[in-house]
Amino acid sequence: MVLLQTPPWAGQADPEASTLGDKVRFLSDPAAYVPVPEQVVTRETHMSWVFMAGDRVYKLKKPVRFAYLDFSTLDRREAACRAEDLLNRRLAPDVYLGVVPLTLSTAGLAISGDGFVVDWLVVMRRLEENATLEAALRGGWLRPTQIDRLATTLGTFYAHAPRVRLEPESYVVTWQKAPAANCRALLDARFGLPFGCVERIAQVQRRFSMQRSALLRERIRARRFVDSHGDLRPEHIWLREPVTIIDCLEFDPKLRANDPLDEIAFLHLECERLGGLWAGERIRRHLARALEDDAASGLFLFYRSHRAMLRARLSIAHLLDPNPRTPEKWPRLARVYLKLAAVDAGRLERILGRARKERPRA
């Protein structure tokens, strides 16, 4: 006979009694960790709290629910933590160290302690903050050899990433609907963004998705789409040896189902925004053959302009939060992205115009 012993904390601690504020206060205290660090540096993001304690980083997901993700329950947060740990080992195998419980007993909260599991933490190795691609671009110390190593890493990743099956017609329809969705969000009168600029960009994107729908379908039929990183920004790229890329989009595989050319277009956009267009161009040239990047088709510009519009939309959406952090930042950033998207749309319009002139008359 097996006797099931009652845990010592049973009936003595309520797992629902620990609020997000309680957890943040606990994890902000050096005494929460073994060994005890000199200090804990905390960062808040849209979806998480991050605690940098000594040579480790602990990430706590907020119990939030948005249209594109749901972390509202303990089970969902655990699943998201485990997915984050697993997926990010693809490009940062020595950084992600596992998932541990945050527990509550009558003695209080503890990391991997005795008691009820009240949340889950992703544990990471702490990296040098000034060693990112973003820091290198802002600081002006980025070298071509570093970019070449990054491009090689990305090329290897895309070559071995699992291929994703998509339905071509549904995919094309999604692209054709995207400009209107971005317009609806960006042209909210509360934001005061330039109406004509947004409309013009969306119009060019719609034209491309209609006139080049066969090209979009062919990318799918050629099995170009992979389970990608999903959020390939310079702030997520560490120029160490080996090149390390963290913080992929773990919460929705659909958002990681990308044409690698689209993802490189996004990185190219971000490099230009940070003053490093040359770096984005170097990565693009390095990967052009592998990704079948035909500049004359306009596909790269289409992807890039869409990413810029999407980033503008995500930036301005911060103002819809009940208590947005740094509210002055988001309209300014949205306008930067719209300016980049407008330049791309102008170039794309010229490509579409040339194609129309070259089309033989019946």
C-alpha positions as CSV (number, residue, x, y, z in Angstrom):
1,M,0.0,0.0,0.0
2,V,1.3,3.5,-0.9
3,L,0.5,6.2,1.6
4,L,0.1,9.7,0.1
5,Q,1.5,12.1,2.6
6,T,-0.2,15.5,2.9
7,P,2.3,18.2,2.1
8,P,3.3,20.3,5.1
9,W,1.9,23.5,3.5
10,A,-1.5,22.0,2.7
11,G,-4.3,24.1,4.1
12,Q,-1.8,26.7,5.3
13,A,-1.1,28.8,2.2
14,D,-3.4,30.0,-0.5
15,P,-1.7,29.8,-4.0
16,E,-4.0,32.6,-5.2
17,A,-2.9,34.9,-2.3
18,S,0.4,35.9,-4.1
19,T,-0.2,38.8,-6.5
20,L,2.0,39.9,-9.4
21,G,3.1,42.7,-7.2
22,D,4.1,40.3,-4.4
23,K,6.1,38.2,-6.9
24,V,7.9,41.3,-8.4
25,R,8.8,42.6,-4.9
26,F,10.2,39.2,-3.9
27,L,12.2,38.7,-7.0
28,S,13.6,42.2,-6.8
29,D,15.2,41.3,-3.4
30,P,18.7,39.9,-3.6
31,A,17.8,37.6,-0.6
32,A,15.6,35.6,-3.0
33,Y,18.6,34.1,-4.8
34,V,21.3,31.6,-4.0
35,P,24.0,32.8,-4.1
36,V,22.9,36.2,-3.0
37,P,23.9,38.8,-5.6
38,E,25.0,42.4,-4.8
39,Q,21.9,43.8,-6.4
40,V,19.0,42.8,-8.6
41,V,18.4,44.9,-11.8
42,T,14.7,44.8,-12.8
43,R,13.2,45.4,-16.2
44,E,9.6,45.5,-17.2
45,T,8.4,44.6,-20.7
46,H,5.0,44.5,-22.3
47,M,4.6,40.8,-21.3
48,S,7.2,40.1,-18.6
49,W,9.3,41.2,-15.7
50,V,13.0,40.4,-16.0
51,F,15.3,40.1,-13.0
52,M,19.1,40.2,-13.5
53,A,20.7,38.7,-10.4
54,G,24.4,38.1,-10.5
55,D,25.3,35.9,-13.5
56,R,21.7,34.8,-14.0
57,V,18.5,36.3,-15.4
58,Y,15.0,35.2,-14.3
59,K,12.0,36.0,-16.4
60,L,8.5,36.1,-15.0
61,K,5.6,36.3,-17.4
62,K,2.8,38.7,-16.6
63,P,-0.7,37.2,-16.3
64,V,-2.0,39.1,-19.3
65,R,-4.2,38.3,-22.2
66,F,-4.1,40.1,-25.6
67,A,-5.6,39.3,-29.0
68,Y,-2.4,37.5,-29.9
69,L,-1.4,35.7,-26.7
70,D,-2.9,34.4,-23.4
71,F,-0.8,34.2,-20.3
72,S,-3.8,34.5,-18.0
73,T,-3.5,31.1,-16.3
74,L,-0.7,29.4,-14.5
75,D,-0.8,26.5,-16.9
76,R,-0.5,28.8,-19.9
77,R,2.4,30.6,-18.4
78,E,4.2,27.3,-17.7
79,A,3.7,26.2,-21.2
80,A,5.0,29.5,-22.6
81,C,8.0,29.3,-20.3
82,R,8.9,25.8,-21.5
83,A,8.3,26.8,-25.1
84,E,10.6,29.8,-24.7
85,D,13.3,27.7,-23.2
86,L,13.1,25.0,-25.8
87,L,12.8,27.2,-28.9
88,N,15.5,29.7,-27.9
89,R,18.0,26.9,-27.5
90,R,18.2,26.8,-31.3
91,L,20.1,30.0,-31.5
92,A,21.2,30.4,-27.8
93,P,21.9,26.9,-26.5
94,D,24.3,28.0,-23.7
95,V,22.1,30.9,-22.5
96,Y,18.8,29.2,-21.7
97,L,19.2,27.1,-18.6
98,G,15.7,25.8,-17.9
99,V,12.4,26.6,-16.2
100,V,12.0,26.6,-12.4
101,P,8.9,27.1,-10.2
102,L,8.1,30.0,-8.0
103,T,6.6,28.5,-4.9
104,L,4.5,29.7,-1.9
105,S,4.4,28.2,1.5
106,T,3.7,29.5,5.0
107,A,7.4,30.7,5.0
108,G,6.7,32.8,2.0
109,L,7.7,32.8,-1.7
110,A,10.8,30.9,-2.8
111,I,12.5,29.9,-6.1
112,S,12.2,26.1,-6.4
113,G,11.1,25.9,-2.8
114,D,8.5,23.8,-0.9
115,G,5.0,24.9,-1.4
116,F,2.4,25.6,-4.0
117,V,3.6,26.5,-7.4
118,V,2.3,30.0,-8.0
119,D,4.3,30.8,-11.1
120,W,7.2,29.8,-13.4
121,L,10.5,31.4,-14.2
122,V,12.7,31.1,-17.3
123,V,16.3,31.0,-16.2
124,M,19.0,32.4,-18.4
125,R,22.7,33.1,-18.3
126,R,23.3,36.8,-18.1
127,L,25.0,38.3,-21.1
128,E,27.0,41.6,-21.4
129,E,24.4,44.2,-22.2
130,N,26.8,46.3,-24.3
131,A,27.6,43.4,-26.6
132,T,24.4,43.4,-28.7
133,L,24.1,44.4,-32.3
134,E,22.0,47.3,-31.2
135,A,24.7,48.5,-28.9
136,A,27.3,48.1,-31.7
137,L,25.2,50.1,-34.2
138,R,24.5,52.9,-31.7
139,G,28.1,53.0,-30.5
140,G,29.6,52.9,-34.0
141,W,32.0,50.0,-33.2
142,L,30.4,47.3,-35.4
143,R,32.9,45.6,-37.7
144,P,32.2,43.8,-41.1
145,T,33.6,40.6,-39.7
146,Q,31.0,40.6,-37.0
147,I,28.2,41.0,-39.5
148,D,29.6,38.2,-41.6
149,R,29.5,35.9,-38.7
150,L,25.9,36.8,-37.9
151,A,24.9,36.3,-41.6
152,T,26.6,32.9,-41.5
153,T,24.8,31.9,-38.3
154,L,21.4,33.0,-39.8
155,G,22.1,31.2,-43.1
156,T,22.8,27.9,-41.2
157,F,19.8,28.4,-39.0
158,Y,17.4,28.9,-42.0
159,A,19.0,26.0,-43.9
160,H,18.2,23.6,-41.1
161,A,15.0,25.1,-39.7
162,P,11.8,22.9,-40.1
163,R,9.9,23.8,-43.2
164,V,6.3,25.1,-42.6
165,R,3.4,24.1,-44.8
166,L,1.0,26.9,-45.6
167,E,-2.0,27.0,-47.9
168,P,-1.0,29.4,-50.8
169,E,-4.4,31.0,-51.4
170,S,-5.1,31.7,-47.7
171,Y,-1.6,33.1,-47.3
172,V,-2.1,35.5,-50.3
173,V,-5.5,36.6,-48.9
174,T,-3.8,37.4,-45.5
175,W,-1.3,39.6,-47.2
176,Q,-4.0,41.4,-49.2
177,K,-6.0,42.1,-46.0
178,A,-3.0,43.2,-44.0
179,P,-2.7,46.8,-45.3
180,A,-6.3,47.5,-44.4
181,A,-5.9,46.2,-40.9
182,N,-2.8,48.3,-40.4
183,C,-4.6,51.4,-41.7
184,R,-7.5,50.9,-39.3
185,A,-5.1,50.8,-36.3
186,L,-2.8,53.6,-37.4
187,L,-5.5,56.0,-38.5
188,D,-7.2,56.2,-35.2
189,A,-7.8,59.9,-34.7
190,R,-6.4,59.7,-31.2
191,F,-2.9,59.1,-32.5
192,G,-2.6,62.0,-34.9
193,L,-0.6,60.1,-37.5
194,P,-0.4,61.4,-41.1
195,F,-3.4,60.1,-42.9
196,G,-2.1,60.6,-46.4
197,C,1.2,58.8,-45.7
198,V,-0.5,55.8,-44.2
199,E,-3.0,55.5,-47.0
200,R,-0.4,55.8,-49.7
201,I,1.8,53.1,-48.2
202,A,-1.2,50.8,-47.8
203,Q,-2.3,51.4,-51.3
204,V,1.1,50.4,-52.7
205,Q,1.2,47.3,-50.6
206,R,-2.2,46.3,-51.8
207,R,-1.2,46.8,-55.4
208,F,1.9,44.6,-54.9
209,S,-0.1,41.8,-53.2
210,M,-2.6,41.8,-56.1
211,Q,-0.2,42.1,-59.0
212,R,2.5,39.8,-57.6
213,S,0.2,37.2,-55.9
214,A,1.8,34.5,-58.1
215,L,5.2,35.4,-56.7
216,L,3.8,35.0,-53.1
217,R,2.2,31.7,-54.0
218,E,5.4,30.4,-55.5
219,R,7.4,31.2,-52.4
220,I,5.1,28.8,-50.5
221,R,5.1,26.1,-53.1
222,A,8.9,26.2,-53.2
223,R,8.9,25.4,-49.4
224,R,10.7,28.7,-48.6
225,F,8.8,29.1,-45.3
226,V,10.4,27.9,-42.0
227,D,9.8,28.0,-38.3
228,S,11.9,31.1,-37.9
229,H,12.9,33.3,-34.9
230,G,10.0,35.6,-35.3
231,D,11.4,38.8,-33.7
232,L,14.8,39.3,-35.3
233,R,15.8,42.7,-33.8
234,P,19.3,43.9,-33.1
235,E,18.6,44.1,-29.4
236,H,18.1,40.3,-29.4
237,I,21.4,39.6,-31.2
238,W,24.7,39.2,-29.2
239,L,27.9,39.5,-31.1
240,R,29.8,37.0,-29.0
241,E,31.4,33.8,-30.0
242,P,29.3,32.0,-31.1
243,V,26.8,34.6,-32.2
244,T,23.8,34.3,-29.9
245,I,20.2,35.3,-30.6
246,I,17.6,35.3,-27.9
247,D,13.9,36.1,-27.3
248,C,12.2,34.4,-30.3
249,L,8.4,34.5,-30.4
250,E,7.5,31.5,-28.4
251,F,3.8,32.1,-27.9
252,D,2.4,31.5,-31.4
253,P,4.0,29.2,-34.0
254,K,2.0,31.1,-36.7
255,L,4.0,34.2,-36.0
256,R,7.2,32.2,-36.5
257,A,6.0,30.7,-39.8
258,N,8.0,33.1,-42.1
259,D,9.8,33.4,-45.3
260,P,13.4,33.9,-44.2
261,L,13.6,36.8,-46.7
262,D,10.9,38.5,-44.8
263,E,12.8,38.1,-41.5
264,I,16.0,39.4,-43.1
265,A,14.0,42.4,-44.5
266,F,12.9,43.1,-40.9
267,L,16.5,43.0,-39.6
268,H,17.6,45.2,-42.5
269,L,14.9,47.7,-41.6
270,E,16.0,47.8,-37.9
271,C,19.6,48.2,-38.9
272,E,18.8,51.2,-41.0
273,R,16.6,52.7,-38.2
274,L,19.6,52.5,-35.9
275,G,21.9,54.1,-38.4
276,G,23.5,50.9,-39.8
277,L,22.1,50.5,-43.3
278,W,25.4,49.2,-44.4
279,A,25.1,46.3,-42.0
280,G,21.7,45.3,-43.2
281,E,22.9,45.5,-46.8
282,R,25.9,43.3,-46.0
283,I,23.6,40.6,-44.4
284,R,21.3,40.8,-47.4
285,R,24.1,40.3,-49.9
286,H,25.5,37.4,-47.9
287,L,22.2,35.6,-47.9
288,A,20.8,36.7,-51.3
289,R,21.5,33.5,-53.2
290,A,20.4,31.1,-50.4
291,L,17.1,33.1,-49.9
292,E,16.5,33.6,-53.6
293,D,16.4,37.4,-53.2
294,D,15.6,38.8,-56.6
295,A,15.8,42.6,-56.1
296,A,13.9,43.3,-59.3
297,S,10.8,41.5,-58.1
298,G,10.3,44.0,-55.3
299,L,9.5,41.3,-52.8
300,F,12.2,42.4,-50.3
301,L,10.9,45.9,-50.3
302,F,7.3,44.6,-49.9
303,Y,8.3,42.6,-46.9
304,R,10.3,45.5,-45.5
305,S,7.5,48.1,-45.9
306,H,5.0,45.7,-44.3
307,R,7.3,45.2,-41.3
308,A,7.7,48.9,-40.9
309,M,4.0,49.4,-40.9
310,L,3.5,46.6,-38.5
311,R,6.2,48.1,-36.1
312,A,4.4,51.5,-36.4
313,R,1.2,49.8,-35.5
314,L,2.7,47.9,-32.5
315,S,4.4,51.0,-31.3
316,I,1.3,53.2,-31.3
317,A,-0.7,50.4,-29.7
318,H,1.2,51.0,-26.4
319,L,-0.9,54.1,-26.0
320,L,-4.0,51.9,-25.7
321,D,-2.7,50.4,-22.4
322,P,-4.5,51.7,-19.3
323,N,-1.2,53.0,-18.0
324,P,1.3,53.2,-20.8
325,R,5.0,53.4,-19.9
326,T,6.9,56.3,-21.6
327,P,3.8,57.5,-23.6
328,E,5.8,60.2,-25.3
329,K,8.1,57.5,-27.0
330,W,5.5,55.7,-29.1
331,P,4.1,58.3,-31.4
332,R,7.7,59.4,-32.2
333,L,8.8,55.8,-32.9
334,A,5.7,55.1,-35.0
335,R,6.5,58.1,-37.2
336,V,10.0,56.9,-37.7
337,Y,8.7,53.6,-39.0
338,L,6.1,55.3,-41.2
339,K,8.9,57.4,-42.8
340,L,10.9,54.3,-43.6
341,A,7.8,52.5,-44.9
342,A,7.0,55.5,-47.1
343,V,10.5,55.4,-48.7
344,D,10.1,51.7,-49.4
345,A,6.6,52.2,-50.8
346,G,8.0,54.8,-53.2
347,R,10.6,52.4,-54.5
348,L,8.1,49.6,-54.7
349,E,5.8,51.9,-56.7
350,R,8.5,52.5,-59.2
351,I,9.1,48.8,-59.6
352,L,5.4,48.2,-60.2
353,G,5.3,51.0,-62.6
354,R,8.3,49.7,-64.7
355,A,6.6,46.3,-64.8
356,R,3.4,47.8,-66.1
357,K,5.3,49.7,-68.9
358,E,7.2,46.6,-69.9
359,R,4.1,44.4,-70.1
360,P,3.4,43.7,-73.8
361,R,0.2,45.1,-75.1
362,A,-2.5,42.8,-76.4
